[in-house]
Amino acid sequence: MKQQEYIHQHSQIALSGIVATLNLLQEDCTIPFIARYRKDKTGNLDEVAIENIEKLAKQYTEIDKRKSSILKSIEEQNALTPELKAKIETTFDGQILEDLYLPFKKKKKTKADAAREKGLEPLAKIIMSQNHQDISTVVTRFLQDDLTPELALQGARDIIAEWVNEHLGIRRNLRKIFSRKAIISSKVIKTKREEEAAQKYQQYFDWEETLSRIPSHRLLAMLRAENEGFVKITVKIDKEEALEMMASFLIKNNNESAFQIEQAINDAYKRLLEPAISNEVLQEAKDKADDKAIVIFAENLQQLLLASPLGEKRILAIDPGYRTGCKVVCLDEKGDILHNETIYPHAPQNETGMAMKKIKSLVQSYQIEAISIGNGTASRETESFIKRIGFDRDLQVFVVSEAGASIYSASKIAREEFPNYDVTVRGAISIGRRLADPLAELVKIEPQSIGVGQYQHDVNAAKLKEELEKTVIKTVNAVGVNLNTASQSLLRFVSGIGEKMAENIVQFRSKNGAFMSRKDLKKVPRLGEKVYQQSAAFVRVKNANNPLDDSAVHPESYPLVDAMAKSLGITTKELIANKEKIQQIKVEQFVNDEIGKLGIQDILKELEKPGLDPRKSSKVFSFDEKIKKMEDLQIGMILPGIVNNITAFGCFVDLGIKESGLVHISQLKDGFVSDVSEVVKLHQTVEVKVLEVDVARKRIQLTMIL
């Protein structure tokens, strides 16, 4: 089977699109570039389809390598028959491949190996033939030294058990039974039952359900409980059904040989097959649960990265606190720090009057246009304090998420950006910059540290990191970046650039001043034609001589746009954002070998609104001022809130206090909901009703007001 056929079989994507995408990937084209600028070649495949093609291509390569390794190993053992070779070469099922290799896999000395050393394999074959009525007579031929008839038969059964374990049909059918009917159960470790840390897993002290139907979040919770030593998990099927199926493959008669085989089947199931396949199906379920959790995390991350930017404004940012005070910084339009100090408006100092005068003075001195307050400790009190100040201008006051800010402030990136400031000042700067441009600031933090998902510490770390990296790349390139203001941290996610090239661009910019055009990128050391091709359309140059440099039109299409403008008797500059003129352009007139209908339609769409930021504008939001702590909540209250996390089982809503409330999936709307993200988005403002308040366990149950 060829690579493209394998991908088509597992994806149902058209072969022509698969072939085109594979060719582009081999040419070192990036996924954002292919999805946006090679639609005509791929048949309009989006990033998800292209990522799937790339993933399946890697799978094919890995299976192909594994097959070569297996064939070589079996050949070295002089055991490779033409029939076995054909089976291995034609299968692309990983499980079948490993089953075929199982009899030849190097392993520790087994009971069957010990029996073979005693010359008992011929006896095992005689028993398996089931042609002899009197096995007790046959066995006497194999007795030697201290080998009694019973020990000889036990050795033969050990060999048969190994054959049973390696039987392809038995393994395949056993997997089918496990996949359909396996029951996962958890039991509390008795010595741990009363421990305080175990109580959050109380639900799983005595729990069981069908493995194929268990929700991903519940499986991950059970596995975490087991990893922490509070419960023991087992995965089992009906033993009698399994043994009956196995016997149907092997037992032909009702004689002494059949009885021996039956015992060997029991042994093989208990000692070899049940442990192996139960672990296998549990791992498969875990992998699926991981994938579900990772998808949720990635979707949440994308929504967070696409949070509304305030834009280039002068911002006063506050990192709130009680005893240690509130860290205050003033930032200019570019996010550079102008001033920093600490005020103490709250207990124990209570220097409220002095703090008000200071904030008022800073707002006037630095021409502040907006105030950004972190949503951590003392956030509500600080917001209330700020709103009591009589400013000489209209100021918008925002509360922004601090998630990951402490990670950033202590990071290498933060130390390099602000070597002369301590972590508290860096944290406040980050809070201010998050209001101006959340995407530009959040890319500096490892996505796992942002905490917008479920069980991120329990899932496959490598898969999580890879998926989140893809999400950041996808989001950054969907938005585009300002070539003259973007940090190295942001530039490294631009299509084709990477970390080292981002460093080169920033160094070149620092030495030579602002880029005047996209073409100037080619002057950056070691930035060749390929990197330019992949990256140029995803960066923006404000106020460039060519207005297309501040759009998503690729430089390779500039001559085409010029030709469009010329056909209308106007300049390119006059064509941009001129909807009436753009609608007069006939797509078919400009189709050529390099670009087709889809590409031209994209260009026309971009020309109507060049450089449009897909993110919405920031809006001020206020929590209920009467609610300052969990004890203020009462059942039946209707409150405003912000969705701050989405999981498979519901969403969490920030009510302006330390503890977020849970809206269970069943409480999201009338009727059945299978996907929480279809109903709510991260950072969405909502109205909720309080259903239950458990102060002792710090749990709040909510329902969504529709």
N, C-alpha and C positions, 0 to 999 in steps of 0.2 A: 504493500500500500504506500502510495506517495504521500508526502507531507501535506499537500493541499487537499488530498482526498480525506486524510485523517481529520483535518481541521473542519472540512465540510460535513463529515459524518457527525462530529461532536458539536457543531454550531448551527448547521443549516444555512450558513451564509453562502451566497452565490460564489461559485468557483472563480469567476472572473474577478470579483472583488478580493477574494483571498489571494490570488496570484499577484494582483496589482499591489496589494498591501505588503505582501512578503518581499516583493522586489523593492519597494520604497524603504522598508525597514532595513534591507540589506545594503541600501545606499546611505545608511545612517540618517534617515529622515526621522524626526521625532513624531510622536503620536499627535500632539497639538497641531503641528505643521500639516501632517497628512489629513487630519480631520477637517482642517479649515481651508487648506489651499490645494488639495488634490482630490476634491470630491468627484470630479469628472472621471478620474482614473479608477477610483474605488467603488463607484456607484453610490456615492453619498453615504458611506459608512461613517457612523459617529465614533466618538472616542471609546465608548464602551465596547463596540464591535471590534475596533482595531486592537484594543487591549486584550480582548478575548482571543483574537487571532495570534497575537504575540505570545500569550500564555500557552495556547495549544501547540504552537510551533516549538516552544521550549519543552513541553511534555513529550512531543514526538521525538525530539532529539534525545531526551533523557531515556526514553524507552528503547530507542535504537541503540544507544550506547550500552544499556543494560543487556540487551539481547546479544550484542557482540561479546560482552564480558562472559555471559552465561555459556554461549557456544564455545568460547575458548576454553573455559574451565572444564566443560564436559568432554571436549576433544582431548584435553590433556590427560583425562582419566581413561581414554580409549573406550568411551561409552557412548559416543555420539553416532546413533543410527540415522540413516536417511529419513526415516519416518519421524523421529524426534526432532531432527534438524528442521524439517518442513513445518512441524507444529510450532516450533519456536519462532521461525522466520515469519510465519503468517499471522501470529497473534500480536495484537497491540493492547491487550488487556493485562494490566500490571499484575493482578491477582493470579490469572491463569499462568502467566509467565513464571511467577515465583512458585506456583504449584508444580509446574513442569520441572523446575530446577531442584525442588525440595529433596528428591532421592539422592542428588549428587552434591548437595551442599555440604561443605566441611563443617562438622559439628563435634562437640565433645563426645567421648566414648559413651555409647548408649547401652541399655540392657540388651538390645538386639545385636549389637556388635559383640558383646561378651558371649552371647549364645552362638553366634557364628564361629567364634574362635574355638568353641567346643564341638564344632562340626554338626550343628543342629539345623542348619538351613534346609538340607534335604528332607528332614522330618517335617519341617514347616510346610514344605511344598507338597508332601504326601497328604498332610492333613487338609491343606487348601484344595486338593483335588477331590476330596470327599468320596473317594472310590473304595476305601478300605473300611470294612465293617468293624474289624477288631484292631483298634489302634494300640491296645495294650500289648499285643504280640509284636506289632511293627516297632514299637519303641525300644524293645529289648536289643535291637540291632545297634542302637546308638548309645548304649550304656558303657561307661568306662570309669575307672578309678572310683571316685566318690559320687558319681552322677547317678542318682536314683531315677526310677521311672517318672516320679512326680516332678523332679527337678528338670528332667529332659523335656517333659511336656510343657513346663513353665517357660523354659528357654524357647521352645518352638512358638509358644503363644506370644512371647516378647517380640519375636521376629514378625509374626503375623500382625501384631498390633502396630508395628511400624509400617507394614504394607497398607494396613487400613488407614493409617494417618496420611499416607501419601496417595491414596486413591482419589483421582481427579473427580470422579462422579460423586463420591461421598462428600468431598469438601465443597463442591459446587452446591449440592442440595442442602447441606447443613447450613451454608451461608444463607440460602433462601429462607429456610425456617427461622434462623436467627433474625434476619432482616425484617420478617413479617411479624414474628410472634415473641421475640425476646422481651422479657420483663426485667426492668432495672429496679433494684430495691436498695434501700439504705437502712442500716440499723445503727443505733447509737452505741458507741464504745462505753460500756457500763461505768467504767472508772471516770469518764469525762462528763457524764450526764449532768452533774450539778455545777460544773464550772461556769462562771459568769460569761466567759467568751463563747461558750457553746450555745447559749440561749438564742442567739440570732438564727441558729440553724435548727431550732426546736421542731420545725415543720418536717425535717428530714430524719428525726430520731426513729421513725417507723413509717417508711414511705415506700410505695411501689406503684409503677405504672408501665405501660407499654413503651419500650425504648423508641420505636418509630414515631410515636406521637408526642413525646415529651418536648415542651417548648425549650428553645435554646437557652433562655435565661435560667430556667429551672435546672437544666442539666449542668450548666456552669456553676451554679450555686451549690449543687450536690457535690460536684467534683472539688470545689473549694473546701467544703466541709470535710471531705475525706483527706485532702492534702493537709489540712490543719489538724488532723488527727482526732476529729470528733465523731465521725461515722465510718462504717465499712460498707462499700458498694459492691454488689454482685449483679451479674447479668446472666440470666438463665432462660432456657426453654424447657418444655416438657421432655424429660429424659426418655420416657417410653416411646414417644413419637420419633425422637432422634435415633434410638436404638433399632426401632422397627424399620426405619428407612435404611439404615446402614446394613442391616441383615438382608434386606431385599436385594442388595447388590452382590452379596457374597454367599449366602447359605442356599444350597440347592437340594440337600437331602436332610433326612431326619435320622442321623446316626451319630456315633461317637465323635466323628470328625467335626460334624456340625456343632456339637456341644462345645468342643475345644475352640472353634472359631467364635462362637457366641461369647465365650469368656474373654477372648482376645478383643472382640469388639467393645465389650464393656470397659475393659482396661484402656483401650485406645481412646475411647470417648472421655473417660474420667481423667486420664493422665495427660493426654496429648491434645485431642481435638477441642474439647469444651474450653479449657483455659485459653488456647490459642485463638479460637474463633470468637469467643466472648470478648477477649481483649481487642480483637480486630474490629468487631462491630461497634464496640464502645469508642474506640479511637476514631472510627468513621463518623459516629454521631458527634463526637467532640470536634472533629474537623468542620462538620457542618455548622455546629453551634458557634465555633470560632468565626467562620465565614459570615454568619448572620450578624454577630456582634461587631465584626470589623466593618461590614457594610453600614451598620447603624452609626458607628463611630465616624466613618468617612463622610457620610451624609451630614452628620451634625457638624463636623469640622468644616465642610464646604459652606454650610449656612453661616457658621461663625465667621469664616474668612470673608464672606460676602456681606457682612454686617454694614449698615449704613455709615459712610464716612461724613464727617462734618466738612472736610476740605481744608484748604489753606487759611486758617484763622489763628489769631493770637489767643492762646489758651492758658488759663491758670489751672493747674492740676493739683489735686490734694490727695495724699495718701493718709486716710484718717487713722487716729489712734487716741487712746485715753492717756495713760501715764506718760508715755514717751512723746506725746504731742502729735500734731498733724504736720506732716512734711508737705511744704508748699513749693511749687516751682512755677516759673513763668516761661512760656515757650513762644518763639516767634512763628511766623507763618510756615517756615520750613521745618519746624519742630526742634530748632536749636534752643538750648537753654540760655535764658537771659538773667535769671535770678533764682536763688533758692534760700529758704529759711524754714524755721519751725515755729508754729504757734500752738498755744495751749488753751483752747476754748472750753475743754471739758474737765471733769474731775480727774485727779484730785486738785489740779492747779486752779481751774475755773477762771482763767484770765480772759473771760469772754469779751469784755469791752475793749481791752488792748488788742485782742485778735481781730475784732471787727474793724478797728481803725487801720490795722496793718493790711488786711485784705482790701479795704476800700482804697488805701493809698497805692497798693500794687496794681489794682485794676486801672487807676488813673495814670500812674507812671508808665505802665507798659502797654497802655491802650488795649486792654484785654477785651476779647469779643465773646468768649464763652468760658464756662467753668466745668471742669471734669473731676468728679469725685469717685474714688474707688469704692467698691461695694462690700468691703470687708468690715472688720471691727470698727464700730463707731460711725459707720457710714450714714445711717439715718439721722443721728444726732448732728453730724457735720452738715448734712443737706439742710436740715432745719435751721441750723445756725447761719448758714450762708444766705438762706432765703429771708432772714430777718434783717439783713444789711440793706440800707438804702443807697443803692448805687446811682451814679449820675447818668447812667445809660441803660438801655435794655440789654440784659444779659441772659442767655440761655444757660440753665444749669442741668448737667447730665450726670447720671450715675452709671459708671461703666464697670464691666466685669474685671476683677483682678486676677482671674484664673491664670496661673502660670507666671504672673508678674514677678513673684519672688524667685522663681527659677531663672528668669531672664536677668534680673538685677545682679545675681551672683555668677552669671555665665561669663565665658571668655569674650563673647561678642560685646556684652555690656561693658566689661573692663576696658576693651579696646576702644569703644565709642566714647566712654567717659572715664578716663584714667584718673582724673582729679576729684572724682566724687565717690562717696560711699554707696553701699547697696540701698540705703533708704532713699537717697536722692534719685538714684537710677530707677527705683520702683515708681516714684512719683512721676518721673519723666515718661515712663512707659504708659502710665495711666492717662497722661495727657495726649500722648501720641496715638493711643488706641482710639481716642475720640476723633482725632483728625483723620486717621487712615488705619482702621483695624487690620486690614490685610498686610500693609507694610510692616506693622509692628509684630503681629502674631507669627509671621514667618521666621522670626528670630528665636522662637521657642520650639523645642521638640514637641510635636503634636500630642504625644502620649501624656505630656505634662499639663495639657490644657483641661483634660478631664471632662470631655463631653461625650460620654458613651457608657457602655456597661461592661464590667468585667475585663477592662483593658489589661489588667495585670494577670489574668488567667488565660488569655488567648495566646496563640502562637506569636511570639514577639517579632520574629522575622517577617511573617506575613503581615502583621499589623503595621510595622514600620514601612514596608514596601507600599502597601495600599494607601497609607496616609501621605507618603511622599508623592505618589501619583495624584492624589487629591489636591495637594498644594500646587503642584505643577499645572494641573488642569485649571485651577481657579485663577492662579496668577496670570496665565496666558489668556484666559477668557476676559479678564479685566484689562490687561495691558499695563505697562509700567512707564513712568516718566524717566527717560534716559538720563536726564540731568539732575534728578533728585533721588532716584532709587538707591537704596543702600546695597552693599555687597550681598547681604542676606537675602534681599528681594531679587536682585539680578540673577543670582545663581539658579533660580527656578525658571527663568525665561528659557523657552525652547532653544536648545542647541548651545547654551552658554556654559552652565556648570560653575563649580566653585572657583577654579583657578582662573578661568576667563573673566568671571565677575570681578575678581581681585584686580586683574589687568585693566579692566574698563574703569574701575574706580580710581586706580593709580594714574591712568592716563588723563582722566577728567580733572584730578587734583593738580596735575602738572601743567596741563594745557588749557584748562578752562572748559566752559560748557561746550557740548556738542552742538554744532549749528545745523546738522542734517544727519539723516540716517547713514548716508554714505561715509560720514566721518568715522563710523565704527570700523571701517576697513583700515584706518590708521592705527588702531590698537594693536600692539605687538602680539603676534601669533594668532590673530583673528583672521582666518582665511575665508575663502569664498563659501565653503560649506556652512561654516558657523554663521556667516552673514545671511545666507539663504534661509537658514532655519530660524534665525532670531529677529531679523530686521522688522518684520511686520508686527511683532509683539511689543516693540518699544515705541514710545511716542516722543517726538521732539516738538515742544511748544514753540510757537512763533518762528518756525523754520521758513526758509525762502519758498520751499515747496510745501503747500498746505497738506498734501497727502502724507507728509511725514508725521502728521498728528492724527492719523487715521489707521484703520486696520487693513487698508489696501496694501498688498504686497508690492515692494519696489519693482518686481518683475512685471507687474501689470500697469506701471505708470504710463508707458507708451500707449497702452490700450485706452486708458482714461483720457489721455491727451487726444487720441483719435476720436473718441466719443465727443469730446468738447468741440473739436474742429468740425465734426460733421454737423454740429448745431450752430456753427459760426460764432462760438464764444470761447473764452479761455477756460482752462481747467479750474482756475480760482472761481470763476463765475458759475461753473457747473456745480461745484460743491455746495450741498445743502439747498440746491435749487430744485425743489420737488417737481415743479411744473416741467422744467427742461429734462430732468432725469426720466420722467414718465414718457417722454417722446422718443427715447432711445429704444431701437428695435434689437432685442437680444440676438436674434439669428444673424444680424448683420456683422456681429463681431466675433462669432464663433470661429475658432481656428484649430490647428493641430495641437496647440499648447494649452488652450483653455476652452471649455465647453459651456453649455447652457447654465449648469449649476454654478460654476465659478463666476460667470458674468452676473447672474442674479445676485450673488453675494456682494459683488462689487457695487452694484446699483443700490442695494440696501444700505451698504456702508456709506455711500456718497450722500444719501439722504440725511443721515445723522452721523457724521464722521467722529470717531473717537468717543462714541457714547459709552459712558460708564454704566454697566448693567446693574450697579448697586443703587438702592433707593437712598434718598436723603435722610439725614438724622432727624428724629423727632423727639421732643422732650416728653418724658413719661414721669408720672408721679404715683408713688404708692399711697395707700390709705394712711394718713398722718396719725390716726389713732392707734395703729398697730406698730408697736416698737419691739415686742418680744412675744414668744410663743404663748405665754400666759394671757395675753390680750385677746387671743382668738376665742371665738364662741361659735358653737354649732349653729349653722343657718346663716352666718355672715356671708355677704356677697362682696368680694374684694377684687381689685385690679391686680394683675400679676404679669410676669414675663416668663415665658417658657425658657428654662435654662439648661434642660437636658431632655433628650428623647431616648427611650429604650424600647425593647420589643414588647414590654408589658404596660407601657403608659408613658406619660411625660411628667417631669418635675417642674414646678412653677415657683419662681422666686416671688415671695410676698413682701419683701423688704425687711425680713428678719433673718436670723442665722440659719434656721431650718427651712428647707424647701418642702412644699407639699406635693404629694403624689396624686395625679389624676390617673386612675387605673384605666386601661384600654376600654373596659366596659362602661366607663363614665365619660367617654369623650363625646359621644353623640348618640342620638336615638338609633338603634339598629346595630348590626354586627360591624365591627371594624377589624380588618385583618392586618393593616399596616398603619401604625401611629402617624408616620410622616405624611400620610395622605390627608390627615386632618389638621395637624399643627406643624409649624416650623420653628426652629430655634430662634430665640429672640422675639418671637411673636408676642404682642400684647394681648392678653385675654382677660375675661371675667370668670371667676370661679366662685363656687359656693363651698363652705366648710362643712364636711360631713362628720369628721371625727378628729379629735385632738387627744393624743396620748403623750402627755408631758414627760412621763417617766421614761418612755422609750424614744422620745423625740421624733414622733411620727405624726404627720398631718395627712388626712385623707380628704381629697377634694373631688368635686364634680364640675364639669365644664358647663358654663351658662351659654346656651346656644342662641 
